[in-house]
């Protein structure tokens, strides 16, 4: 080995932790990849309920408002409420163990959803899924901050945040495929062909519906994933990659009230959380009805709409999430406020693109606008995590992320879908009244003794009401962009001064 090589190796070894991160580069990549996989399963199990709404509704004979409870409050309430105490626990306990237990628990609850014999049982198992998933992101963000040096964290958390669009994409595509193509009767036929007669007697296979199979199939791998996380990811020293001036603080304890006081004194954090909450409110609301829009406005069937929404728009969203962190890290030295203005730019530009994409009658002309908008509006997600964990030191990171998720998820899940649904209904009623054909929502719903003109008007009002609701909702990205832009005024100061 040459002297130059020896010198280079010595220099690499002697670099302080905040310039290298924990472990080797290859191992850090493995850890980040594993946490991304966990987050993908997190969002598959979280959002697959939306894809399976119709078959579940038909199976139990329930109404839409009950399915709304199943998809919203059943998950959102305990998920948001438990996030903060679990985060506080993870700041003094084994974070890898918490994540492993969480993924195993929510995966088990997902499997049990497929065996629910009553709607109440399914509701309770869905609550169980939310309890498990509450233990995922806060400790995961804390781990990422210790594994990666400050200059690489925005990229790392953006890669982790890819779990949101990728999980939603896999849930849309896989859920629709399994529910439509795989049933217990088909499994029984396959077991017979394979000669697995012992398995045929375990369950009454012909009575098992496709939506039940989907829950079981997506849940079982998570049990193995939890074990893999526990056995292969090492717990790094807390605060390992922090700058030297913060290293001596990692053993100190801070109360939750202290954390809140510190966060509230940081305008950059407040504006980022406000912007992310608005973006989440829009995203959960529009996401709930995008497949319905494609069906009503463009005449697609469920599988076609799910494929288009899940693959094309999902991939573009994933690209946007990654680019937000990657570009922010690249520009951080010369443009330190990139975590602020880059998301603001993306969300601001998405407003006219979404307006065009959701207004154009030809789907294939609309798709380029929707794809670009889906990519750039997600520029907010990586910076949301980077700022939430970056304005505090290692003692408070999990709590800071949990506070962010509490606000973002509670308002996003709790208000987005019902408000856009109410707006769509209101606009539909207005369009019916404006048609001057004596139509009302109840008359259209009954669909009895309607003329061809009246029936066409009902169908058109249903599609237009949702279409304009989505356009109006997407316009709110301008509001979210303003908050991210305002965060830039104090971003550098708040990221440097982490304890006051």
MOLINVEN-V352809 format. One record per helix or strand of 2 or more residues. SS is the DSSP state (hx for helix, st for strand). FROM is the first residue (numbers start at 0). LEN is the number of residues. If there is no record, write none. Layout:
ss=SS from=FROM len=LEN
ss=SS from=FROM len=LEN
This chain:
ss=hx from=2 len=12
ss=hx from=16 len=3
ss=hx from=24 len=27
ss=hx from=52 len=8
ss=hx from=63 len=8
ss=hx from=72 len=18
ss=hx from=94 len=19
ss=hx from=118 len=15
ss=hx from=136 len=11
ss=hx from=149 len=32
ss=hx from=183 len=11
ss=hx from=196 len=4
ss=hx from=204 len=3
ss=hx from=209 len=23
ss=hx from=243 len=4
ss=hx from=255 len=9
ss=hx from=266 len=32
ss=hx from=301 len=30
ss=hx from=337 len=20
ss=hx from=362 len=15
ss=hx from=378 len=12
ss=hx from=396 len=38
ss=hx from=440 len=6
ss=hx from=451 len=24
ss=hx from=476 len=11
ss=hx from=490 len=6
